[in-house]
Amino acid sequence: MKEQISSAVNRALPRRRYVLPVGMLLCCASSSVFASGFALLEQSSSRLGTAFAGTAAAADDASTIFYNPAGLSKLTDPELLVVASGVLINSEFNNQNSLAALGQPLGGEGGDAGDWNAVPAAYFALPINDRFAFGFGINAPFGLKLEYENGWMGRFQSLNNEIQTYNFNPSLSWRVSKQLSFGIGADYQRIQAELTNAVNYTAVVAQGLQTLVAAGQVPAALVPALLTANGNLEGHTAVRGDDSAWGWNAGVLFEFSDDTRIGLSYRSTVDYTLEGSARFTAPTSSNAIGNGIIAAVSAPGATLATGPASVDLKLPDIATASFYHRMGRVELMADIAWTGWSSIQELRIVRDTGVVLSVTPEHWEDTWRYAIGATYQLNDQWKLRGGLAFDETNVPDSTRTARLPDSERTWVAIGAQWKAGDAWVVDVGYAHLFADDAPLNQNDGNALARGFLIGEQESAVDIVSAQLAYKF
């Protein structure tokens, strides 16, 4: 590595000998990889209508495959169910005295980083006999998409952030007795991710000049002019990766009577090693010294070189306890859910050579979610739904980033069901999520290279969903 650096800078200034330590430039590698709070509950329109209350106990359609496979024992007919949900995220940063990165303009506030996102799901339930039932589900349990405007003040910390997961979930339920049922499922998951940010190459050149001055290879008097000549040098980096892994889910359903039951469910952690690349696009300097420094750090094997990289990620386990009770035309439901986000304490990007490209502390915390909901059977064809929920955030203020500025949320949801006949059932749901303003006070580990993002993120979410069920 030293030979590559020395050669590149020697070509820029052939009369001198230069050495540029790789460690001085680590600050400019992509840092934050994944953001917080990207679990998706939007796997069912019927459950959305009650703000996802009673998920592990309702067991009234094939989406119970995702929420509690033991609920398959409540279904008496084969059923095919398809779900289409749209999630509209509004997320805007409000600046409060943010500081520009070295040699760069501050930039704008980034606009609305959110947009519409589709969350599809499909389920098939097949009762085998009085005791056993089989189910198969396809869904997306985790996801994220936020994209800020190019040139915004947090561009050196975050630009585009996209995570997609696909989950294939065969399940089996066993009715032990009239009151007790068990269920278990396997989860084959695939994850794809792409996260990008700008890179401040002016800071790269500045740190290189500092080293060269200390080594007596560049006169200190030339530094101001060289910094001016290398101002506003901005590049780009993209971290991409994917992986497949296995997990499992299980549940139990206990029926006190035909009108009252409780459900317990658990979804396991899923361990990923996302393998892909870290790609850097470097600018061109207007002078030889700047180009020599940039060439040195971009050479194969150097700090900002494009090449293979990987990230270990352990997605959280989730435990849910649900209650269901029917009183005439009214159904009452409640949920308490725990998510083990403390499985993510840091995110470490590693080269294929074993060299650590960057380490981002996360220190995420386990969270609780609380939901209550009710339905009203208007007549033989129509059922109305409503619900309220509260989500804790897993992200401490000290480690919140612009990748996904998570905060506590309050859900208000409504929905309806229409039975079009003996075979067809249509469900629709809508929810609005009121999110607390999230403070951001983040320099991403290096204020000179990335600037200092100071302000608040204002966010809100709207969810619409429709599902169609056909019973054979």
Secondary structure, 3 states (H helix, E strand, C coil): CHHHHHHHHHHHCCCCCCCCCHHHHHHHCCCCCCCCCCECCCCCHHHHCCCCCCCCCCCCCCCHHHHCHHHHHHCCCCEEEEEEEEEEEEEEEEECCCECCCCCCCCECCCECCCEEEEEEEEEEEECCCCEEEEEEEECCEEEEEECCCCECCCCCCCEEEEEEEEEEEEEEEECCCCEEEEEEEEEEEEEEEEEEEEEHHHHHHHHHHHHHHCCCCCHHHHHHHHHHCCCCEEEEEEEEEEEEEEEEEEEEEECCCCEEEEEEEECCEEEEEEEEEEEECCCCCCHHHHHHHHHHHCCCCCCCCEEEEEEEEECCEEEEEEEEEECCEEEEEEEEEECHHHCCEEEEEECCCCEEEEEECCCCCEEEEEEEEEEECCCCEEEEEEEEEECCCCCHHHCCCCCCCCCEEEEEEEEEEECCCCEEEEEEEEEEEECCEEEEECCCCHHHHCEEEEEEEEEEEEEEEEEEEEC
